[in-house]
Amino acid sequence: MRKNIVAGNWKMNKNLQEGVALAAELKEKVSNPNCDVIIGTPFIHLATVAELLKDSPIAVAAENCADHTSGAYTGEVSAEMVASTGATYCIIGHSERRTYYGETYEILREKVQLALANNLRPIFCIGEVKEEREANRQNEVVKAQLEGSVFNLSAEEFGKLVIAYEPVWAIGTGLTATPEQAQEIHAYIRSLIAEKYGNEVADNTSILYGGSCNAKNAVGLFANPDIDGGLIGGASLKADDFCAIISAF
Ligand code: PEP
């Protein structure tokens, strides 16, 4: 059966020393979690943090990877480079990357494939913006995002993905989808996966909620049958806040 997961996304926060200190604090505080725990860090932290956490229950994710294998792409970091640090996951398709860096369905399709080819498990993010929710178009938006970037995968490949539903209007805004809103769309996402890959793959896929998730609202969100944990931005930057969310399981 699918795993419950709490994953952090540090975004562009923490210099190397601060990031290593946070990872060390988490290592000390997260000893026997009732769920899988992942921290997504900037590229510069990956090797040090992965080494620090190698005998701990905490896995490490990159927040992005390049859409090319290698070569003349100044400033880019390939999936192979990410994997060589000891990271085992890669966040792909975060709404900030889609919005600020023009990441299209096609670019994300390449990234997902390169991550998988390098044994990284993609945490693939989908979700609608405020206007789309107001127009009740959230289902069609997440369907197009899945069809555009990951429904080309084989069932075996898709089975390695973690899906994160993140309504863009809830990210970093303090607004959270209600547990009912989140459960409804998570169930819809699972039904799309079942339609495409069958019930077994759908039942085994972890679907995380992201968007102003904190220790207070995590319990209500995670109690729902189709919400298998959270992708946590702001509240992953302090060990105690992040640990309190892990304790929601
Ligand atoms: C995110 O960036 O993935 C996120 C969910 O951020 P926040 O928790 O700060 O809303």
Residues whose N, C-alpha, C, O or C-beta is under 5 A from the ligand:
A	BS01	PEP	N9 A170 I171 G172 T173 G210 G211 S212 C213 L231 I232 G233 G234 A235
